[in-house]
Structure formats: C-alpha cells, structure tokens
Amino acid sequence: MTRLSKPLSEIKPCYDVIIVGSGYGGGVSASRLARTGKRVAVLERGREVLTGEFPNRFPDLKNELQVTGKSVRTGSPTGLYDVRLGEHMHILVGCGLGGGSLVNAGVALRPTARVFEDHAWPEELRQDGWLQEGYVRAQNWLRPAKDPRAASMTKFNALKTAADRLGHAMVETPVAVSFSETINAAGRTQAACTSCGDCCAGCNVGAKTTVAVTYLPDAVAHGAELFTHAKVSSLEKQSDGTWQLHVEDLRKDGQKEGFKLSAPVIILAAGTLGSTEILLRAAAKGLAVSDRLGHRFSANGDIIAFGYGLKAKVNAVGIGHPPKLEDFAVGPSVTGQLEVRDAETLENELTVQDGALPSALAPILPVMFVPNGRILGALKSLVSGVYRGPFAHLQTIFAVSHDSASGRFILDSDRLSLSWPGAKDEPVYTRIDAALAQIVGDAGGSYVKNPLAGTVMGHQPATAHPLGGCSMAEDCTTGVVNHKGQVFDAGASGSTDVHRGLYVIDGSIIPRSLGVNPLLTITALAERAMAHFATDHDLSFSAEPAKAS
C-alpha cells in the first residue's frame, strides 16, 4: 500500500490552508478544501501506520504506548496510543495519520435530537439545515453498517441475555467497518471484516473505514500534502493578517529541529487536547480569545468496565490478524448495544456496548486482574490461555451516557492539565455503576470498574471520548468558536467578531456530552463547517464519493 504522507523535508514554508491534525475534523477539512483547488498542508504529530503495521503482540503494543502525567513522561512522542494521566481524570487518545479513527471502535451513532435542544449549542446550528446535510455526507463517506453476523456472536448474546431479562432493548450497532469487500468513498478497495475483534488496536485487515482510508487519500488525490512527525506547539497572528505556526520536528534524526510555517487560513483539528493546548499557548502570548477557552470539558459520560466470571462464554478478547486461533469469531470491537432510555430525563439515558479487548492485550489480562482478588482464576488462565480459561467468560463493557461538562483545561508549566476536582463524584458514574452491576450480576458475574485501580491508574475515571475546551457558542462571552468553527476575537468591539482565517474543527468544539460515541457527530460538524467555509469564501466543491480508479 502506498503511503500518503510526504517526507517532512519537502514541506513548503507557505500554503493557502494549513490543517493541524488528521482525524475526522482534519480529514474532512483537507478533502473538501483540496477539492476547491486550495494549496493544503496537513500536519500530524504521529506517524503513518499502514494496514498490517498495527501491533498485534504485547511487546509491539507496549512500544506504541506514550504516557504523560504531572511527573511522568514515557514512550515515544509519536506512539499510537496516547495516555494522559490526570489528577482528576485519565484520557486516552490516538496519535497517527488518521487520528483517533485508527484506534477507536468505529461506532457511528447519531445523538438523540434532545441533545441539540440544549442552549449550549449556537442557535444557528439548529436553523440552517446544514447539520442534517453534514450527517448525510458523513454517512456517505464512512458508510457505517451493522454486522450481519451479530446474532451469532457470543459477546452480543451475552449482553442480549441480560437486556432481555432486564427489559431493555438490545440492537445491532452501526460501525465504520466493511463486512464485505468493497470500493469505498475514496475509490479504494477495502477488505471484508474477519471478526478478529482488534478494531481498537488498529485494523490489520483493512476493513475498518478510518479517515486514513477515506478523507485523507481523497485529499491527496486532489493535491493536498500530508506530513507526519510535525507537532505544532503554538501559533501567532502576523502583521499582514496571516498566521504563523511554530512546529516541532519529532523525527528521530531531527533534521528540522523546529521551523515555522505560515498561511492565511489555519484549521486546528488536533483533537480536544491538542487544539485546546495550542490555543491556550497562543492566548498566553497575547492572542485575544474568549476567557471560556479551556472550559466545558466533557468525558462524554464514558466508562470502560468488565464483568468477570460470567456463567456463559463471552469470547470478547480479539484474536488478531493473522488470527491466533482458527474457527474463532469475536466480531468487530462493538457488535451490539443495550439501550436504557428515559423519555423524561435525558441525563438518565445510557448505552451499553459489547466491547472487545485487542489480541495484543491477551497475554497481560491475567496480570491485570491479579490485584483485584481474582488471583486463582488469573493463574488458571496463565496455564489454559485467555481464550479457554476464565477470561473466555470476561465481558468487556463500553458505556456512554451524559455528564455535566464541568472540566477545565489549563496550562501548568506550559503543559496541558485538566482540572475537574469533582469528576469522580459526577452523578453519571453512580448511575452507570448501578446499571452495570445489575447487568453483570444478572449474568452471574462480578462487576469490575477498574482492574488497574491498585496501580498508577488510581481510582480516577477515564475517557476515550474527550470533548470540549474550545466549545462553540453564540458569542465570545459563552464560548470560544462560532457555529462555523471560527475563533472569536475577544479584543474586537463586537462579541461575535472572529479572527479572520482561524478555525477549530474537531471534538473540542462540542459544548456538552453527546450520550453516544462522537465520531459521526464530529464528522458531520466538520462537513457542515466546510460547507459554510465554501459559501463564505465563494468556493465550491463536490462532496460526492470518488469513483473507483
């Protein structure tokens, strides 16, 4: 497979548009603006990982792990899995060309309409019809589908049994995965899912519909230039109104230790953590932005938990590709979900998904569960293997609900830090714990909220769906960007004035929890923002999928 990225040595000093980050927001922006004929560069701090190069052994996965905390920094700065240990909450994000799409479960759900009735959203978002069109375009390009074999998967049925007994709906989950060989929206061939269960470690089959196989190759086909190992530390407005980026070279050889780039248009799409950190640094250097910068962080009501010792087999540990076992199907990382609905109170709604752990984690599962008093079962699995011993009865649970979005990002010694003293006491975690304990208990198992609680992970909640920090709003008194992703200029005379040419388009602009996995909404908001960008700049592009080459 041909690499999309160019050597960093070939980067030019100026472009029409520079996009920082290559996840859903960055990928959509790159594709659409390249289609208008703009000279586009995409900067990604991670590296490019092709199909077949994702880790499927624990030593390889360990080498792809970067961990950052107040007093710890380990691993490569371009490691695929970026773990931020916080005093109040831990955060996991992806790092690589394609962003979080590389290592998420690919769950593509649309929030209930009640989510968008919240006045935290700008009124324009609900009025102009472009959000609906954004979702249509996102669906056309990511093509989420339900696993046609879902009903035969043991992890699906383990959760369905509990759902049936407790009176909750159990449905198949749409995921950005191809279940038959196909030509995708970028005109590229995608293989069929093999049900290996390794979506969250990176798809070595080529069936997962990531940004790296859709929007980014389309951007390159239309002239965009993609560069990896390029970390943007800060930005500043120049006297002529253009923007200058300060970029760090993360290549091992360090041929370009640090350099500057400029463009009249900058799109920050570095994710909730990256975009917020860049803007906080710019604000510290004098850029006039809203004092709401860093506020309204949400963990999206997230939790990853386990049911240990279920009566029935679950088979929720991936087998990888090539498969570690024959005639053993796990399914995609998420096959189905149990839905708890509340017509009166949105915050009480809960989605519980039948997760799967990547095969690379299989060897250390017994060790993970030893500190929790399950040493006999863990040792038994060391002998019999996780696919046949007690861990064949381990249920992995991905749950999503609603929190208060009360976290705040700040700079601490020039590094991003999350302050949310009451995070672990958020009502959402009490609700989720009660619901999951009932679900797991009904299946004859023990609810394990955090198997690593006795380690450096502590008892803090963790999320893989960080949102907010650069939240959209009506004006700069309540948020950081407008409904188009344009950054408010707090130094201007009007509260809705914006910095010309400066945008944020990623999960950081979402002002509240969504109650579902956010990838589809981030993509839809990016598609919507690009439609407005084209109108505002008298440009045009087709959003139609490419034809097979």
Buried (B, 14 or more C-beta within 10 A) or exposed (E): EEEBBBEBEEBEEEBBBBBBBBBBBBBBBBBBBBBBEBBBBBBBBBBBBBBBBBBBBBEBBBEBBBBBBEEEEEBBBBBBBBBBBBBBBBBBBBBBBBBBBBBBBBBBBBBBEEBBEEEBBBEBBEEBEBBEBBBEBBBEBBBBBBBEBBEEBBBBBBBBBBBBEBEBEBBBBBBBBBBEEBBBBBBBEBBBBBBBBBBBBBBBBBBBBBBBBBBBBBBBBBEBBBBBBBBBBBBBBEEEEBBBBBBBBBBEEEEBEEBEBBBBBBBBBBBBBBBBBBBBBBBEEEBBBBEBBBBBBBBBBBBBBBBBBBEBBBBBBBBBBEBBBEEBBBBBBBBBBBBBEEEEEBBBBBBBBBBBBBBBBBBEBBEBBBBBEBEEBBBBBBEEBBBEBBBBBBBBBBBBBBBBBBBBBEBEEEEBBBBBEEBEEBBBBEBBBEBBBBBBEBBEBBBBBBBBEEEEBBEBBBBBBBBBBBBBBBBBEBBBBBBBBBBBBBEEEEBBBBBBBBBBBBBBBBBBBBBBBBBBBBBBBBBBBBBBBBEEEEBEBEBEBBEEE
